[in-house]
Amino acid sequence: MENAIDRLIREASRIILGKEHTVRLAIACLLARGHLLVEDLPGVGKTTLAHLLAQLLGLHYQRIQFTSDLLPADIIGNSVYDREEGSFSFHPGPVFSQLVLADEINRATPKAQSALLEAMEEQQVTVDGTSYPLPTPFFVIATQNPAHQIGTFPLPESQLDRFLMRLQLGYPDARSERLLLAGEDRRELLRQVEPCLDLQQLQALQAQVNKVHVADAILDYCQELLSFSRSSPRFNHGLSPRAGLALLRSAKAWALLSGRFQLIPEDVQAVLPATVGHRLHSSSDTGTDEGAALARFLLESVAIT
């Protein structure tokens, strides 16, 4: 299984150049059965990363382009009256896929965004009082442009909290950008990508994430991080118990990617910015503190005991 993990990371890094740490975080997110939000400027590879992960994991996926006129029924489906049967029948929408790419999710209205809430939390959708289960596994990878850009609707906190991680790709370094400019088109390379894992292997890895051992000292460290976020005046409000569970789950997946079944403090530190950055808010009114800065402050303020 380690060979499959190594191949997965190697193949992903061949397409997304110079971003191995971010790629590893994205893979850890999916192994931890979480949903992933990729936020950055247009043109830095957000959609490419989502397509790449879908192909490497061998999952059936659908892309939903979020726009201002998108309706909830366009996502989850709707009931259509059948004259011959004399009854309504449900026609599933694109959310009924193992991996859903919600492209530019913050260009849709809050009403359309909320159509994903039940799906992401309960792995089902309810239409006309009837609940329909979604495929297993079920992942949402959403991309969004920065909130200051024209035509965007900020994601509400309840929606943000459904994402296990939020990542930023950023600009490539000079060497990676040179290789990108001189190399083959990324879309052509994507067409050549073969799955590195089948469904059984993916589910086996997800099961192994739960078996990663967490010592009491690591639990103490995580609790100190949560407690400090709730008591420090720097934060508007502290991290919830759900955020603590998300942090532990992400750290376990990171440890597994590193070939370990024992959690160490560095695993927690590696995933904390991506896991809690979108859940932290500054108590100041300036709005200058971003999630990454608040996450760094939290890490620097809590010592490993």
C-alpha positions as CSV (number, residue, x, y, z in Angstrom):
1,M,0.0,0.0,0.0
2,E,3.0,2.3,0.6
3,N,4.0,2.0,-3.0
4,A,0.5,3.1,-4.0
5,I,0.7,6.1,-1.8
6,D,4.2,7.1,-3.1
7,R,2.9,6.7,-6.7
8,L,-0.1,8.8,-5.9
9,I,2.0,11.7,-4.6
10,R,4.5,11.3,-7.4
11,E,2.0,11.4,-10.1
12,A,0.1,14.4,-8.6
13,S,3.4,16.3,-8.2
14,R,4.2,15.7,-11.9
15,I,1.1,17.7,-12.9
16,I,1.0,20.3,-10.2
17,L,4.6,21.5,-10.1
18,G,6.4,22.8,-7.1
19,K,3.4,22.3,-4.7
20,E,4.1,18.9,-3.1
21,H,3.1,20.0,0.4
22,T,-0.2,21.3,-0.8
23,V,-0.8,18.2,-2.9
24,R,-0.1,16.0,0.1
25,L,-2.5,18.0,2.2
26,A,-5.2,17.6,-0.5
27,I,-4.7,13.8,-0.6
28,A,-4.7,13.6,3.2
29,C,-8.0,15.5,3.2
30,L,-9.6,12.9,1.0
31,L,-8.1,10.0,2.8
32,A,-9.6,11.5,6.0
33,R,-13.1,11.4,4.3
34,G,-13.2,15.2,4.3
35,H,-14.3,17.8,1.7
36,L,-11.7,20.2,0.2
37,L,-12.0,23.9,-0.5
38,V,-9.3,25.4,-2.8
39,E,-9.2,29.2,-2.7
40,D,-7.0,31.3,-4.9
41,L,-6.7,33.6,-7.9
42,P,-7.9,32.4,-11.3
43,G,-5.3,30.6,-13.3
44,V,-3.1,29.0,-10.6
45,G,-4.4,25.4,-11.0
46,K,-7.4,25.0,-8.7
47,T,-9.6,23.2,-11.2
48,T,-6.6,21.2,-12.5
49,L,-5.9,19.9,-9.0
50,A,-9.5,18.8,-8.6
51,H,-9.6,17.0,-11.9
52,L,-6.2,15.4,-11.1
53,L,-7.4,14.0,-7.7
54,A,-10.5,12.6,-9.3
55,Q,-8.6,10.8,-12.0
56,L,-5.8,9.5,-9.6
57,L,-8.4,8.1,-7.2
58,G,-10.4,6.5,-10.1
59,L,-13.7,8.0,-8.9
60,H,-16.7,8.9,-11.0
61,Y,-17.0,12.6,-10.9
62,Q,-19.2,15.5,-12.1
63,R,-18.3,19.1,-12.5
64,I,-20.8,21.7,-11.5
65,Q,-20.1,25.2,-12.7
66,F,-21.5,27.6,-10.1
67,T,-23.0,30.7,-11.5
68,S,-25.3,33.4,-10.2
69,D,-28.4,31.9,-11.8
70,L,-27.7,28.3,-10.5
71,L,-30.7,26.8,-8.7
72,P,-30.6,24.1,-5.9
73,A,-32.5,21.7,-8.3
74,D,-29.6,22.1,-10.8
75,I,-27.4,20.5,-8.1
76,I,-29.5,17.9,-6.3
77,G,-32.1,17.1,-8.9
78,N,-35.9,17.4,-8.9
79,S,-39.1,15.5,-9.1
80,V,-40.7,15.2,-12.6
81,Y,-44.3,14.1,-13.1
82,D,-44.7,10.9,-15.2
83,R,-48.0,10.9,-17.0
84,E,-48.0,7.2,-17.7
85,E,-47.4,6.3,-14.1
86,G,-49.5,9.1,-12.8
87,S,-46.9,10.0,-10.2
88,F,-43.7,12.0,-9.6
89,S,-40.3,10.4,-10.1
90,F,-37.0,11.8,-8.8
91,H,-34.3,12.6,-11.4
92,P,-30.9,12.8,-9.6
93,G,-28.7,15.8,-10.2
94,P,-24.9,15.9,-10.7
95,V,-24.3,15.8,-6.9
96,F,-25.0,12.0,-7.2
97,S,-21.3,11.3,-7.9
98,Q,-18.4,9.9,-5.9
99,L,-16.5,13.1,-6.4
100,V,-18.2,16.4,-7.1
101,L,-16.2,19.4,-8.4
102,A,-18.0,22.6,-7.3
103,D,-16.2,25.0,-9.5
104,E,-16.2,28.7,-8.4
105,I,-18.6,27.9,-5.6
106,N,-18.7,31.5,-4.3
107,R,-20.1,32.8,-7.7
108,A,-23.5,31.2,-6.8
109,T,-26.1,32.7,-4.5
110,P,-26.3,31.5,-0.9
111,K,-29.5,29.7,-1.7
112,A,-27.6,27.6,-4.3
113,Q,-24.6,27.1,-2.0
114,S,-26.9,25.8,0.7
115,A,-28.0,22.9,-1.5
116,L,-24.7,21.2,-0.7
117,L,-25.0,21.5,3.1
118,E,-27.0,18.3,3.7
119,A,-25.1,16.4,1.1
120,M,-21.7,17.3,2.7
121,E,-22.8,16.6,6.2
122,E,-25.2,13.7,6.0
123,Q,-24.2,12.1,2.6
124,Q,-27.8,12.3,1.4
125,V,-30.2,14.8,-0.1
126,T,-33.9,15.3,0.7
127,V,-36.4,16.2,-2.0
128,D,-40.1,16.5,-1.3
129,G,-39.7,14.8,2.1
130,T,-37.8,11.8,0.7
131,S,-34.1,11.2,1.5
132,Y,-31.8,9.8,-1.2
133,P,-28.4,8.4,-0.2
134,L,-25.4,9.6,-2.1
135,P,-22.7,7.2,-3.5
136,T,-19.8,5.9,-1.3
137,P,-17.3,7.4,-1.1
138,F,-18.6,10.9,-1.5
139,F,-16.2,13.9,-1.8
140,V,-16.8,17.6,-2.6
141,I,-13.9,19.5,-4.0
142,A,-14.8,23.2,-4.3
143,T,-12.8,26.0,-5.8
144,Q,-13.4,29.6,-5.1
145,N,-12.0,33.0,-6.1
146,P,-10.9,35.5,-3.5
147,A,-13.9,37.3,-1.9
148,H,-12.8,40.7,-3.1
149,Q,-13.3,39.8,-6.8
150,I,-16.4,41.1,-8.5
151,G,-19.5,38.7,-8.6
152,T,-18.7,36.6,-5.5
153,F,-20.9,35.7,-2.6
154,P,-18.9,34.8,0.6
155,L,-19.5,31.3,1.9
156,P,-21.3,31.4,5.3
157,E,-19.6,30.0,8.3
158,S,-21.9,27.0,8.4
159,Q,-20.8,26.1,4.8
160,L,-17.1,26.7,5.5
161,D,-17.2,24.4,8.5
162,R,-18.3,21.5,6.3
163,F,-14.9,21.6,4.5
164,L,-12.2,19.6,6.4
165,M,-9.5,21.7,4.8
166,R,-9.0,25.0,2.9
167,L,-5.9,25.3,0.7
168,Q,-4.2,27.9,-1.4
169,L,-2.0,27.0,-4.3
170,G,-0.3,30.4,-4.8
171,Y,2.1,31.3,-7.6
172,P,4.8,28.7,-8.6
173,D,8.4,29.3,-7.8
174,A,10.7,30.4,-10.6
175,R,12.0,26.9,-11.4
176,S,8.5,25.3,-11.5
177,E,7.1,28.1,-13.6
178,R,9.9,27.7,-16.1
179,L,9.2,24.0,-16.4
180,L,5.5,24.8,-16.7
181,L,6.0,27.3,-19.5
182,A,8.5,25.1,-21.4
183,G,6.6,21.8,-20.8
184,E,3.5,20.0,-22.2
185,D,0.1,21.5,-21.7
186,R,-1.4,20.5,-18.3
187,R,-4.7,19.5,-19.9
188,E,-2.9,17.1,-22.2
189,L,-1.0,15.6,-19.3
190,L,-4.3,15.2,-17.4
191,R,-5.7,13.0,-20.2
192,Q,-2.7,10.6,-19.8
193,V,-3.2,10.2,-16.0
194,E,-4.1,6.7,-14.9
195,P,-5.7,5.9,-11.6
196,C,-3.2,5.0,-8.8
197,L,-5.8,3.5,-6.5
198,D,-8.9,1.4,-7.0
199,L,-12.0,1.7,-4.8
200,Q,-11.0,-1.1,-2.5
201,Q,-7.5,0.4,-2.0
202,L,-9.0,3.8,-1.2
203,Q,-11.4,2.4,1.3
204,A,-8.6,0.3,2.9
205,L,-6.4,3.5,3.3
206,Q,-9.4,5.4,4.8
207,A,-9.8,2.5,7.3
208,Q,-6.1,2.7,8.2
209,V,-6.4,6.4,9.0
210,N,-8.7,5.4,11.9
211,K,-6.1,3.0,13.2
212,V,-3.3,5.6,13.6
213,H,-2.5,5.7,17.3
214,V,-2.9,8.9,19.2
215,A,-1.0,9.1,22.6
216,D,-2.4,11.0,25.5
217,A,0.3,13.6,25.2
218,I,-0.9,14.4,21.6
219,L,-4.5,14.7,22.9
220,D,-3.2,17.1,25.6
221,Y,-1.5,19.2,22.9
222,C,-4.7,19.3,20.7
223,Q,-6.7,20.3,23.7
224,E,-4.3,23.1,24.6
225,L,-4.6,24.4,21.0
226,L,-8.4,24.4,21.3
227,S,-8.4,26.0,24.8
228,F,-6.0,28.8,23.8
229,S,-8.2,29.7,20.7
230,R,-11.1,30.1,23.1
231,S,-9.4,32.2,25.7
232,S,-7.1,34.4,23.6
233,P,-8.5,37.9,22.9
234,R,-6.9,37.7,19.4
235,F,-9.8,35.4,18.2
236,N,-13.4,36.4,17.8
237,H,-14.5,33.0,18.9
238,G,-12.7,29.7,19.6
239,L,-12.4,26.5,17.8
240,S,-15.4,24.1,18.2
241,P,-15.1,20.4,19.2
242,R,-15.9,19.6,15.6
243,A,-12.8,21.6,14.6
244,G,-10.7,19.5,17.1
245,L,-12.0,16.3,15.6
246,A,-11.2,17.6,12.1
247,L,-7.6,18.5,13.2
248,L,-7.0,15.0,14.7
249,R,-8.5,13.2,11.6
250,S,-6.3,15.3,9.3
251,A,-3.2,14.7,11.3
252,K,-3.8,10.9,11.3
253,A,-4.1,11.0,7.5
254,W,-0.9,13.0,7.3
255,A,0.9,10.5,9.5
256,L,-0.3,7.6,7.3
257,L,1.0,9.4,4.1
258,S,4.4,9.6,5.9
259,G,4.3,5.8,6.6
260,R,3.6,6.0,10.3
261,F,0.8,4.6,12.5
262,Q,1.8,6.8,15.5
263,L,0.8,10.5,15.6
264,I,3.6,13.0,16.5
265,P,3.2,16.7,17.2
266,E,4.7,17.6,13.8
267,D,1.7,15.9,12.1
268,V,-0.7,18.2,14.0
269,Q,1.4,21.2,13.1
270,A,1.6,20.3,9.4
271,V,-2.2,20.2,8.9
272,L,-3.3,22.8,11.4
273,P,-3.2,25.9,9.1
274,A,-5.3,24.1,6.4
275,T,-7.7,22.6,8.9
276,V,-8.5,25.5,11.2
277,G,-7.5,28.6,9.2
278,H,-11.0,29.0,7.7
279,R,-12.5,28.4,11.1
280,L,-10.6,31.2,12.9
281,H,-11.6,34.9,12.9
282,S,-9.8,37.9,14.3
283,S,-11.5,39.8,17.1
284,S,-10.2,43.1,15.6
285,D,-12.4,45.2,13.2
286,T,-9.6,45.8,10.7
287,G,-10.1,42.6,8.8
288,T,-6.3,42.4,8.2
289,D,-5.8,39.0,10.0
290,E,-6.2,36.2,7.6
291,G,-6.7,32.5,8.6
292,A,-3.1,31.6,7.8
293,A,-1.8,34.3,10.1
294,L,-4.2,33.4,12.9
295,A,-3.1,29.7,12.5
296,R,0.5,30.6,12.8
297,F,-0.2,32.7,15.9
298,L,-2.0,29.8,17.4
299,L,0.9,27.4,16.7
300,E,3.5,29.9,18.1
301,S,1.5,30.5,21.2
302,V,1.0,26.9,22.4
303,A,4.1,24.9,23.3
304,I,4.5,21.2,22.9
305,T,4.4,19.6,26.3
